Amino acid sequence: MGNMDSAELMTPVDVIVVGSGIAGLFLAHRCASAGLKVALVTKKAISTSSTNWAQGGIAGVLNPNDSGALATHVTDTIASGAGLCNEEVVHSVVAEAADRIRDLEKHGVRFDKGEDGEYDKAREGGHSDRRILHSKDATGAEIERALTKRAKDEMDSDFSINENWMAIDLILREYGNPSAGICGIWCLSPAGNVHTLPARAIVLATGGAGHLHRATTNPAIATGDGVGMAYRAGADIKDMEFIQFHPTSLAISDTKPFLITEAMRGHGAILMTKSNYSDWKITDEGANPENFSYMKDYSPLGSLGTRDIVARATDTELKRSGDRNVILVTEHLDATDLRHHFPMIANHLSSHGISLGPDPIPVVPAAHYMVGGIAVDEIGRALVNGVKMSGLYAIGEVACTGLHGANRLASNSLLET
C-alpha cells in the first residue's frame, strides 16, 4: 500500500462493512455506537439490498422461557435443513431470537399487531406454529427503512456510508499467504477510480448470488461478489451446492420473477396444477381445495411443506404435464382479508390484471437464497483451512454458519442476520 498514489489511499478505519442489508446496517450501527471508526461500502443505493425485498417476516419465539416453543422452532429448523444443520448454532440463534427482535424494535422497526395489542404472527412452510412477526407483506422494507434512518441520522466523521462504491477485492496482509489475514479492500468509486481502504476488520455482508440463475426473486445486486472476493483471497467456501428455490414466484411472460410470500400459503392459499384446479371446480361447491392439491402426494404438510420439497414437487409436476406453471388458489378465502394482509402483492397482481382472491395466480419456482457461502465460526470469523482468518468476517446470506443445513426454514434468514 505504500506505493499507492495518495489520492487513491483512503483514511484507515477500524471496520469496513461491505453490504447494506439488515446484516450490514445493523452491524455497522452497533460498531459505530461502540466508538469504532466505520466505513459502510455498498455498490448501489442502500435501498437496493435483498432485505428490502423480503416479504414474509422474521421467525422467533418471543418468550425465552417457553421451552416447548423454543424446542419446536429448533426441530422445525433442523428438519427443514435435512439434518445437516449445526445444532449448536441452531439452538443459539433460536434462543436469542427474542432479544434480537427487541433490538430491531429499539431501532424503530414496527411489526404488525392486532386490536388486542398482541403481535399478529404468521405461519409459513415447514413451521409447526405461528411464530413469524411481519409488517404486512413488506417486512424487509420496514426493517430497511428503520435501520437506514437510524444509520443516516448517526453519520459523522467516524461513520461513513459510501453508496455506489463497488468492493472489488480483499487485500491480503502477505501476498499469496491467506493465513496471514486481510487488511483492507480495493473498491471502485462512482467516478470509476480504484481506491485502497485499509481496516483492522473487514465484514462481508454482501448477500447472495441469485443472478447466477436465469430466474430469481433477488434484486440485481445479488451477484455473489462477497463469495468471489473471499474465494480469491483463499478463504474456505462451503456448501455452495445448496441453492434454495422459492416455490411461488409470479409466472407472467416477459417479466422479472416477483415473489409471492409463503405467508400467503400460511394464510390458506393452496397450490394446484391446472388439472387439479379443473377437477376442483367441477366438484360440489364447498369441497376442500386442499384435497385436490398435488402437494398432498409429496408432503404431510401439503402446500405448507418446506421450500425444497414444494419446489421439487412443482418441478416434477410441470415436467409431467408440460405446463408452464402451477397455480396458487385463493378464491376460497376472504378477498378483503387477503388484501389487508398482502397489500403490496395485491397491487402488483392488479397491475397484471389478476385480482387477489377471485383469480388463480400463476406461479413457478425461482432461485431465492444461497444457503452455502463463506465458512465461518460461531462468531462470524472467516476460516482458511478450518482456522480463523485474521481480519475477515462474514454475516448474513453470504456466510455459511450451519444454521440452515441443506435448506433454509422460511423467515429464519432475517433472524440469522
Rosetta blueprint (number, residue, H / E / L):
1 M L
2 G L
3 N L
4 M L
5 D L
6 S L
7 A L
8 E L
9 L E
10 M L
11 T L
12 P L
13 V E
14 D E
15 V E
16 I E
17 V E
18 V E
19 G L
20 S L
21 G L
22 I H
23 A H
24 G H
25 L H
26 F H
27 L H
28 A H
29 H H
30 R H
31 C H
32 A H
33 S H
34 A L
35 G L
36 L L
37 K L
38 V E
39 A E
40 L E
41 V E
42 T E
43 K L
44 K L
45 A L
46 I H
47 S H
48 T H
49 S L
50 S L
51 T H
52 N H
53 W H
54 A L
55 Q L
56 G L
57 G L
58 I E
59 A E
60 G L
61 V L
62 L L
63 N L
64 P L
65 N L
66 D L
67 S H
68 G H
69 A H
70 L H
71 A H
72 T H
73 H H
74 V H
75 T H
76 D H
77 T H
78 I H
79 A H
80 S H
81 G L
82 A L
83 G L
84 L L
85 C L
86 N L
87 E H
88 E H
89 V H
90 V H
91 H H
92 S H
93 V H
94 V H
95 A H
96 E H
97 A H
98 A H
99 D H
100 R H
101 I H
102 R H
103 D H
104 L H
105 E H
106 K H
107 H L
108 G L
109 V L
110 R L
111 F L
112 D L
113 K E
114 G L
115 E L
116 D L
117 G L
118 E L
119 Y E
120 D L
121 K L
122 A E
123 R L
124 E L
125 G L
126 G L
127 H L
128 S L
129 D L
130 R L
131 R L
132 I E
133 L E
134 H L
135 S L
136 K L
137 D L
138 A L
139 T H
140 G H
141 A H
142 E H
143 I H
144 E H
145 R H
146 A H
147 L H
148 T H
149 K H
150 R H
151 A H
152 K H
153 D H
154 E L
155 M L
156 D E
157 S L
158 D L
159 F E
160 S E
161 I E
162 N E
163 E E
164 N L
165 W L
166 M E
167 A E
168 I E
169 D E
170 L E
171 I E
172 L E
173 R L
174 E L
175 Y L
176 G L
177 N L
178 P H
179 S H
180 A H
181 G L
182 I E
183 C E
184 G E
185 I E
186 W E
187 C E
188 L E
189 S L
190 P L
191 A L
192 G L
193 N L
194 V E
195 H E
196 T E
197 L E
198 P E
199 A E
200 R E
201 A E
202 I E
203 V E
204 L E
205 A L
206 T L
207 G L
208 G L
209 A L
210 G H
211 H H
212 L H
213 H L
214 R L
215 A L
216 T E
217 T L
218 N L
219 P L
220 A L
221 I L
222 A L
223 T L
224 G L
225 D H
226 G H
227 V H
228 G H
229 M H
230 A H
231 Y H
232 R H
233 A L
234 G L
235 A L
236 D L
237 I E
238 K E
239 D L
240 M L
241 E L
242 F L
243 I E
244 Q E
245 F E
246 H E
247 P E
248 T E
249 S E
250 L E
251 A L
252 I L
253 S L
254 D L
255 T L
256 K L
257 P L
258 F L
259 L E
260 I L
261 T L
262 E L
263 A H
264 M H
265 R H
266 G H
267 H L
268 G L
269 A L
270 I E
271 L E
272 M E
273 T L
274 K H
275 S H
276 N H
277 Y H
278 S H
279 D H
280 W H
281 K H
282 I L
283 T L
284 D L
285 E L
286 G L
287 A L
288 N L
289 P H
290 E H
291 N H
292 F H
293 S L
294 Y H
295 M H
296 K H
297 D H
298 Y L
299 S L
300 P L
301 L L
302 G H
303 S H
304 L H
305 G L
306 T L
307 R H
308 D H
309 I H
310 V H
311 A H
312 R H
313 A H
314 T H
315 D H
316 T H
317 E H
318 L H
319 K H
320 R H
321 S H
322 G L
323 D L
324 R L
325 N L
326 V E
327 I E
328 L E
329 V E
330 T L
331 E L
332 H L
333 L L
334 D L
335 A H
336 T H
337 D H
338 L H
339 R H
340 H H
341 H H
342 F L
343 P H
344 M H
345 I H
346 A H
347 N H
348 H H
349 L H
350 S H
351 S H
352 H L
353 G L
354 I L
355 S L
356 L E
357 G L
358 P L
359 D E
360 P L
361 I E
362 P E
363 V E
364 V E
365 P E
366 A E
367 A E
368 H E
369 Y E
370 M E
371 V L
372 G L
373 G E
374 I E
375 A E
376 V E
377 D L
378 E L
379 I L
380 G L
381 R E
382 A E
383 L E
384 V E
385 N L
386 G L
387 V E
388 K E
389 M E
390 S E
391 G E
392 L E
393 Y E
394 A E
395 I L
396 G H
397 E H
398 V H
399 A E
400 C E
401 T L
402 G L
403 L L
404 H L
405 G L
406 A L
407 N L
408 R L
409 L L
410 A L
411 S L
412 N L
413 S H
414 L H
415 L H
416 E H
417 T L
